């Protein structure tokens, strides 16, 4: 199984750019981009909460699990 990050989908629904979201959350665009593209090993709960607040969503809207293809 693998973790799938769906931040870009929520950003598109809310018509919010990476720069706008990073500013609202208070993190760098570089760190947000790394998170959005799944290039991180973890995320702080405060960061996740800030993203959820800015995008008006729940953590389950941003994170999903998919089974690996066999």
Backbone torsions as a table, in degrees:
resi	resn	phi	psi	omega
1	UNK	NA	156.9	178.2
2	UNK	-143.5	152.9	178.9
3	UNK	-83.9	134.9	177.7
4	UNK	-116.0	129.3	-180.0
5	UNK	-99.3	126.0	-176.2
6	UNK	-115.3	30.0	-179.7
7	UNK	-62.2	-40.9	-178.0
8	UNK	-62.1	-35.2	177.7
9	UNK	-65.4	-43.4	179.1
10	UNK	-67.8	-37.4	177.0
11	UNK	-61.6	-42.3	179.5
12	UNK	-64.3	-42.3	178.8
13	UNK	-62.3	-36.1	-178.3
14	UNK	-91.7	0.1	-179.4
15	UNK	54.0	48.6	-177.8
16	UNK	-118.4	134.8	179.2
17	UNK	-83.7	165.1	177.1
18	UNK	-59.5	-42.5	179.9
19	UNK	-63.7	-42.2	179.4
20	UNK	-63.2	-45.8	-178.4
21	UNK	-65.2	-44.7	179.5
22	UNK	-59.1	-41.8	179.8
23	UNK	-65.1	-44.2	-179.9
24	UNK	-64.7	-37.9	-177.5
25	UNK	-79.6	-29.1	-179.3
26	UNK	88.7	31.2	175.8
27	UNK	-125.9	164.8	-179.0
28	UNK	-72.9	153.9	177.0
29	UNK	-64.1	-32.3	178.1
30	UNK	-62.3	-49.1	179.9
31	UNK	-64.9	-39.3	178.4
32	UNK	-65.9	-39.9	178.3
33	UNK	-63.4	-43.1	177.3
34	UNK	-60.5	-42.7	178.9
35	UNK	-65.4	-47.1	-178.0
36	UNK	-59.1	-35.2	-177.4
37	UNK	-93.6	6.1	174.8
38	UNK	75.0	26.0	-178.3
39	UNK	-100.6	28.4	177.4
40	UNK	-126.4	158.4	179.7
41	UNK	-95.8	-14.3	-178.6
42	UNK	-164.6	168.9	178.2
43	UNK	-141.6	138.7	177.5
44	UNK	-71.8	144.1	178.9
45	UNK	-59.9	-36.2	178.5
46	UNK	-62.5	-38.6	178.1
47	UNK	-67.7	-45.2	178.2
48	UNK	-60.9	-42.9	177.7
49	UNK	-62.3	-42.4	178.7
50	UNK	-62.8	-40.6	177.9
51	UNK	-65.1	-44.3	178.4
52	UNK	-61.8	-41.1	178.8
53	UNK	-62.9	-46.7	-177.3
54	UNK	-67.0	-35.2	-178.2
55	UNK	-96.3	0.1	-179.6
56	UNK	52.1	58.8	-178.4
57	UNK	-145.3	-176.5	178.7
58	UNK	-113.7	159.1	-179.8
59	UNK	-53.5	-36.0	179.1
60	UNK	-65.6	-19.2	175.3
61	UNK	-76.6	-21.2	-175.9
62	UNK	-101.3	-28.3	-174.3
63	UNK	-121.1	137.7	179.3
64	UNK	-143.7	164.8	177.5
65	UNK	-122.4	132.3	176.5
66	UNK	-121.1	144.7	176.6
67	UNK	-76.5	143.2	175.3
68	UNK	-69.4	145.5	176.0
69	UNK	-74.0	138.7	-178.8
70	UNK	-102.4	NA	NA
